[in-house]
Amino acid sequence: MIIITGGAGFIGSAMLWELNRNGIEKVLIVDDLGRASEGKWLNLRSLRFEDFIHKDDFPSLIEHDRLPPIEAVIHMGAISATTEQDANLLLRNNYEYSKMIAAWCAAKGIRFIYASSAATFGDGSAGYSDGTLSLDSLRPLNMYGYSKHLFDCWALRNGILDKAAGLKFFNVYGPNEYHKEDMTSVVFKAFNQIGETGTVRLFKSHRAEYLDGEQMRDFVYVKDCTKIMQWLLETPAANGLFNVGTGQARSFRELVTATFDAMGLTPSITFVPMPETIRENYQYYTCADSGNLRNAGFNERMTPLEEGVQDYVRNYLAKAAPHLDASDARAETTNQE
């Protein structure tokens, strides 16, 4: 049995799709579905899994040893809003909860793969190298990033990273992110803005060295994220911290242009002032150094931006049923064979 915490969320449900794609259905989902109107449950509707447990009930099951034999835990559950201001809430969910699961996995010899974040890198002044050597020099810009950084440091100090894999996800986009509201990707927001107004709004630059729309990110397709996690499940000797990105920074202008192209439309972009509330801590550049992942043996191709956006727009956003589907996963595997 494999456990996915946050299994109804964006990357968690995409990982369930990946497991289904590989013929794995003995999966236990741990999550909080919230209100039905938020639509998070729709991420699970077309996927296959064994059982569902509310995240608040999971610690008791661990404490009283009431779980079936577990092969691996993929810990994606977290509060992922970079704008969340309740520091104690972030610490309880992203730090204390993660420590509990990690310690249990270590004691039981269970494979542990967890989500860290590129937000731990802060403004990038200490670089974007994966691995653990640079941890002490990192200065996250927000409390979300700090909560993730705290756990990375704890995992390193306590030897967890000797037998577990932590993933620093960069800017992930793709199907099943629809419930994330303000935290959805720019591709999703652009698709909706184009449909409603014919144009896309991007933030102006407030730094002289960057033109409007030329702020850069490492945009990574969610199917690449799940491909990496599947490889880590199959490669238990690959442990430590790993960046999950393409290794190529692309501008928001390029991302939006790719969205227009996927929709068969001429780009139309409007630049608006960046809100004062985020201006001071805004990242103008991120790019994953994936040397640690490659050195560990992962050598598969990452999806280029234009290719990923086209798949997302044409095969999901433009469809009446835009969610990942287990039957589609099997068909995709068959076609690749």
DAVEN-V718503 format. One record per pair of residues at least 12 apart in sequence whose C-alpha atoms are under 10 Angstrom apart, sorted by the first residue. I is the first residue (numbers start at 1). J is the second residue. Records with the same first field share a line. If there is no record, write none. Layout:
# DAVEN-V718503
I = J + J
This chain:
# DAVEN-V718503
1 = 24 + 25 + 26 + 27 + 28 + 49 + 50 + 67 + 68 + 69 + 70 + 71 + 72 + 73
2 = 16 + 19 + 24 + 25 + 26 + 27 + 28 + 29 + 49 + 50 + 68 + 69 + 70 + 71 + 72 + 73 + 74 + 110 + 111 + 233
3 = 16 + 26 + 27 + 28 + 29 + 30 + 49 + 50 + 51 + 52 + 70 + 71 + 72 + 73 + 74 + 75 + 112
4 = 16 + 27 + 28 + 29 + 30 + 31 + 52 + 72 + 73 + 74 + 75 + 76 + 77 + 113 + 114
5 = 28 + 29 + 30 + 31 + 32 + 52 + 53 + 54 + 55 + 58 + 73 + 74 + 75 + 76 + 77 + 78 + 101 + 114
6 = 29 + 30 + 31 + 32 + 33 + 54 + 55 + 74 + 75 + 76 + 77 + 78 + 79
7 = 27 + 28 + 29 + 30 + 31 + 32 + 33 + 43 + 44 + 52 + 74 + 75 + 76 + 77
8 = 29 + 30 + 31 + 32 + 33 + 40 + 41 + 42 + 43 + 44 + 45 + 52 + 76 + 77 + 176
9 = 31 + 32 + 33 + 40 + 41 + 42 + 43 + 44 + 76 + 77 + 78 + 176 + 177 + 178 + 179 + 180
10 = 40 + 43 + 76 + 77 + 172 + 173 + 174 + 175 + 176 + 177 + 178 + 179 + 180 + 184 + 222
11 = 76 + 77 + 115 + 169 + 172 + 173 + 174 + 175 + 176 + 177 + 222 + 223 + 225 + 226
12 = 29 + 30 + 31 + 43 + 44 + 74 + 75 + 76 + 77 + 115 + 176 + 226
13 = 29 + 40 + 41 + 42 + 43 + 44 + 47 + 76 + 175 + 176 + 177 + 226 + 323 + 324
14 = 43 + 44 + 47 + 174 + 175 + 176 + 177 + 222 + 223 + 225 + 226 + 227 + 323 + 324 + 325
15 = 74 + 76 + 222 + 223 + 225 + 226 + 227 + 228 + 229 + 230
16 = 28 + 29 + 43 + 44 + 47 + 48 + 49 + 74 + 226 + 324 + 325 + 326
17 = 43 + 44 + 46 + 47 + 48 + 49 + 223 + 226 + 324 + 325 + 326 + 327 + 328 + 329 + 330
18 = 47 + 223 + 225 + 226 + 227 + 229 + 230 + 324 + 326 + 329 + 330 + 333
19 = 47 + 48 + 49 + 226 + 227 + 229 + 230 + 326 + 329
20 = 47 + 48 + 49 + 325 + 326 + 327 + 328 + 329 + 330
21 = 47 + 325 + 326 + 327 + 328 + 329 + 330 + 331 + 332 + 333 + 334
22 = 230 + 329 + 330 + 333
23 = 48 + 326 + 329 + 330 + 333
24 = 48 + 49
25 = 47 + 48 + 49 + 50 + 51 + 326
26 = 48 + 49 + 50 + 51
27 = 48 + 49 + 50 + 51 + 52 + 70 + 72 + 73
28 = 49 + 50 + 51 + 52 + 53 + 67 + 68 + 70 + 73
29 = 44 + 49 + 50 + 51 + 52 + 53 + 54 + 55 + 74
30 = 51 + 52 + 53 + 54 + 55 + 56 + 57 + 58 + 75 + 76 + 77
31 = 52 + 53 + 54 + 55 + 56 + 57 + 58 + 76 + 77 + 78
32 = 52 + 53 + 54 + 55 + 56 + 77
33 = 54 + 55
37 = 179
38 = 178 + 179 + 180 + 181
39 = 176 + 178 + 179 + 180
40 = 176 + 177 + 178 + 179 + 180
41 = 179
42 = 176 + 178 + 179 + 321 + 322 + 323 + 324
43 = 175 + 176 + 177 + 178 + 179 + 322 + 323 + 324 + 325
44 = 176 + 323 + 324 + 325 + 326
45 = 323 + 324 + 325 + 326
46 = 321 + 323 + 324 + 325 + 326 + 327 + 328
47 = 323 + 324 + 325 + 326 + 327 + 328 + 329
48 = 325 + 326 + 327
55 = 77 + 97
56 = 97
58 = 97 + 101
59 = 97 + 100 + 101 + 104
62 = 100 + 101 + 104 + 105
63 = 100 + 104
69 = 108 + 110
70 = 105 + 108 + 109 + 110 + 111
71 = 105 + 108 + 109 + 110 + 111 + 112 + 233
72 = 105 + 109 + 110 + 111 + 112 + 113 + 233
73 = 101 + 102 + 105 + 110 + 111 + 112 + 113 + 114 + 233
74 = 111 + 112 + 113 + 114 + 115 + 165 + 166 + 229 + 233
75 = 98 + 101 + 102 + 112 + 113 + 114 + 115 + 116 + 166
76 = 94 + 98 + 113 + 114 + 115 + 116 + 167
77 = 93 + 94 + 97 + 98 + 114 + 115
78 = 90 + 91 + 92 + 93 + 94 + 95 + 97 + 98 + 115 + 116 + 144 + 147 + 148
79 = 91 + 92 + 93 + 94 + 144 + 147
80 = 93 + 94 + 117 + 144 + 145 + 148 + 180 + 183
81 = 142 + 143 + 144 + 145 + 180 + 182 + 183
82 = 119 + 141 + 142 + 143 + 144 + 145 + 183
83 = 142 + 143 + 144 + 182 + 183 + 277 + 278
84 = 142 + 143 + 144
85 = 142 + 143 + 144
86 = 143 + 144
87 = 142 + 143 + 144 + 146 + 147
88 = 143 + 147
89 = 147
90 = 143 + 144 + 145 + 146 + 147 + 148
91 = 143 + 144 + 146 + 147 + 148 + 150 + 151
92 = 147
93 = 147
94 = 115 + 116 + 144 + 145 + 146 + 147 + 148 + 149 + 150 + 151
95 = 146 + 147 + 148 + 149 + 150 + 151 + 152 + 154
96 = 147 + 150 + 151
97 = 151
98 = 114 + 115 + 148 + 151 + 155
99 = 151 + 152 + 154 + 155 + 160
101 = 114
102 = 114 + 151 + 155 + 160 + 161 + 164
103 = 155 + 158 + 160
105 = 160 + 163 + 164
106 = 159 + 160 + 161 + 163 + 164
109 = 163
110 = 163 + 164
111 = 163 + 164 + 165 + 232 + 233 + 236 + 239
112 = 160 + 161 + 163 + 164 + 165 + 166 + 232 + 233 + 236 + 239
113 = 161 + 163 + 164 + 165 + 166 + 167 + 229 + 232 + 233 + 236 + 239 + 240 + 241
114 = 152 + 164 + 165 + 166 + 167 + 168 + 229 + 241
115 = 148 + 152 + 165 + 166 + 167 + 168 + 169 + 241 + 242 + 244
116 = 145 + 147 + 148 + 149 + 150 + 151 + 152 + 165 + 166 + 167 + 168 + 169 + 170 + 241 + 242 + 243 + 244
117 = 144 + 145 + 146 + 147 + 148 + 149 + 152 + 166 + 167 + 168 + 169 + 170 + 171 + 242 + 243 + 244
118 = 130 + 140 + 145 + 148 + 149 + 167 + 168 + 169 + 170 + 171 + 218 + 243 + 244 + 245 + 286 + 287 + 288
119 = 138 + 139 + 140 + 141 + 142 + 143 + 144 + 145 + 146 + 147 + 148 + 149 + 168 + 169 + 170 + 171 + 283 + 286
120 = 135 + 138 + 139 + 140 + 141 + 142 + 143 + 144 + 145 + 146 + 147 + 148 + 149 + 150 + 152 + 168
121 = 134 + 135 + 137 + 138 + 139 + 140 + 141 + 145 + 146 + 149 + 168 + 286
122 = 138 + 139 + 140 + 141 + 142 + 145 + 146 + 281 + 282 + 283 + 286
123 = 138 + 139 + 140 + 141 + 281 + 282 + 283 + 284 + 285 + 286
124 = 138 + 139 + 140 + 141 + 283 + 284 + 285 + 286 + 287
125 = 137 + 138 + 139
126 = 138 + 139
127 = 286 + 287 + 288 + 289
128 = 168 + 243 + 286 + 287 + 288 + 289 + 290
129 = 241 + 242 + 243 + 287 + 288 + 289 + 290 + 291 + 292
130 = 166 + 167 + 168 + 240 + 241 + 242 + 243 + 244 + 288 + 289 + 290 + 291 + 292 + 293
131 = 161 + 166 + 168 + 239 + 240 + 241 + 242 + 243 + 289 + 290 + 291 + 292 + 293
132 = 152 + 153 + 156 + 161 + 240 + 241 + 242 + 292
133 = 241
135 = 149 + 150 + 152 + 153 + 156 + 241
136 = 149 + 153
140 = 281
141 = 280 + 281 + 282 + 283
142 = 281
148 = 168
151 = 166
152 = 166 + 167 + 168 + 240 + 241
155 = 240 + 241
156 = 240 + 241
159 = 240
160 = 239 + 240
161 = 238 + 239 + 240 + 241
162 = 237 + 238 + 239 + 240 + 241
163 = 236 + 237 + 238 + 239 + 240
164 = 232 + 236 + 237 + 238 + 239 + 240 + 241
165 = 229 + 232 + 233 + 236 + 237 + 238 + 239 + 240 + 241 + 242
166 = 239 + 240 + 241 + 242 + 243 + 244
167 = 225 + 228 + 229 + 240 + 241 + 242 + 243 + 244 + 245 + 293
168 = 241 + 242 + 243 + 244 + 245 + 288
169 = 218 + 219 + 220 + 222 + 225 + 242 + 243 + 244 + 245 + 288
170 = 217 + 218 + 219 + 220 + 221 + 225 + 243 + 244 + 245 + 246 + 247 + 286 + 287 + 288
171 = 185 + 186 + 217 + 218 + 219 + 220 + 221 + 222 + 244 + 245 + 246 + 286 + 287 + 288
172 = 184 + 185 + 186 + 218 + 219 + 220 + 221 + 222 + 223 + 224 + 225 + 244 + 245
173 = 185 + 186 + 187 + 188 + 219 + 220 + 221 + 222 + 223 + 225 + 308 + 309 + 312
174 = 187 + 188 + 220 + 221 + 222 + 223 + 308 + 309 + 311 + 312 + 313 + 316 + 317 + 323 + 324
175 = 188 + 221 + 222 + 223 + 311 + 312 + 313 + 315 + 316 + 317 + 322 + 323 + 324
176 = 222 + 316 + 317 + 322 + 323 + 324
177 = 222 + 323
178 = 317 + 322 + 323
185 = 219
186 = 200 + 201 + 202 + 219 + 252 + 255 + 256 + 259
187 = 219 + 252 + 255 + 256 + 257 + 258 + 259 + 260 + 309 + 312 + 313 + 317
188 = 256 + 259 + 309 + 312 + 313 + 317
189 = 201 + 256
190 = 202 + 255 + 256 + 257 + 259 + 260 + 269
191 = 256 + 259 + 260 + 262 + 263 + 313 + 317 + 318
192 = 317
194 = 256 + 259 + 260 + 263 + 265 + 267 + 268 + 269
195 = 263
197 = 268
198 = 260 + 265 + 266 + 267 + 268 + 269
199 = 256 + 260 + 266 + 267 + 268 + 269 + 270
200 = 253 + 256 + 257 + 260 + 267 + 268 + 269 + 270 + 271
201 = 213 + 256 + 268 + 269 + 270 + 271 + 272 + 273
202 = 214 + 215 + 252 + 253 + 256 + 269 + 270 + 271 + 272 + 273 + 274
203 = 215 + 252 + 270 + 271 + 272 + 273 + 274 + 275
204 = 270 + 271 + 272 + 273 + 274 + 275
205 = 271 + 272 + 273 + 274 + 279 + 284
206 = 273 + 274 + 279 + 280 + 282 + 284
207 = 284
209 = 284
210 = 284 + 285
212 = 251 + 252 + 253 + 270 + 271 + 272 + 273
213 = 251 + 252 + 253 + 254 + 255 + 256 + 269 + 270 + 271
214 = 250 + 251 + 252 + 253 + 254 + 284 + 285
215 = 249 + 250 + 251 + 252 + 253 + 282 + 283 + 284 + 285 + 286
216 = 248 + 249 + 250 + 251 + 252 + 253 + 254 + 255 + 283 + 284 + 285 + 286 + 287
217 = 245 + 247 + 248 + 249 + 250 + 251 + 252 + 255 + 283 + 284 + 285 + 286 + 287 + 288
218 = 244 + 245 + 246 + 247 + 248 + 249 + 250 + 251 + 285 + 286 + 287 + 288 + 305
219 = 244 + 245 + 246 + 247 + 248 + 249 + 250 + 251 + 252 + 255 + 286 + 287 + 288 + 303 + 304 + 305 + 308 + 309
220 = 244 + 245 + 246 + 247 + 248 + 249 + 288 + 302 + 303 + 304 + 305 + 308 + 309
221 = 244 + 245 + 246 + 302 + 303 + 304 + 305 + 307 + 308 + 309 + 311 + 312
222 = 244 + 245 + 303 + 308 + 312
223 = 302 + 303 + 308
224 = 244 + 245 + 246 + 300 + 301 + 302 + 303 + 308
225 = 244 + 245 + 302
227 = 298 + 300 + 302
228 = 242 + 244 + 293 + 298 + 299 + 300 + 302
229 = 244
231 = 297 + 298 + 300
232 = 293 + 296 + 297 + 298
235 = 296 + 297 + 298
237 = 296
238 = 292 + 293 + 295 + 296 + 297 + 298
239 = 292 + 293 + 296
240 = 292 + 293 + 296
241 = 292 + 293
242 = 288 + 289 + 290 + 291 + 292 + 293 + 294 + 296
243 = 287 + 288 + 289 + 290 + 291 + 292 + 293
244 = 287 + 288 + 289 + 290 + 293 + 302
245 = 286 + 287 + 288 + 289 + 290 + 302 + 303
246 = 287 + 288 + 289 + 290 + 301 + 302 + 303 + 304 + 305
247 = 286 + 287 + 288 + 289 + 290 + 291 + 302
248 = 286 + 287 + 288 + 289 + 304 + 305
249 = 285 + 286 + 287 + 288 + 305
250 = 285 + 286 + 287 + 305
251 = 284 + 285
253 = 267 + 269
254 = 305 + 306
255 = 305 + 306 + 309
256 = 268 + 269 + 306 + 309
257 = 269 + 306 + 309
258 = 305 + 306 + 307 + 308 + 309 + 310 + 313
259 = 305 + 306 + 308 + 309 + 310 + 312 + 313 + 314
260 = 309 + 310 + 313
261 = 306 + 309 + 310 + 313
262 = 306 + 307 + 308 + 309 + 310 + 311 + 312 + 313 + 314 + 318
263 = 309 + 310 + 313 + 314 + 318
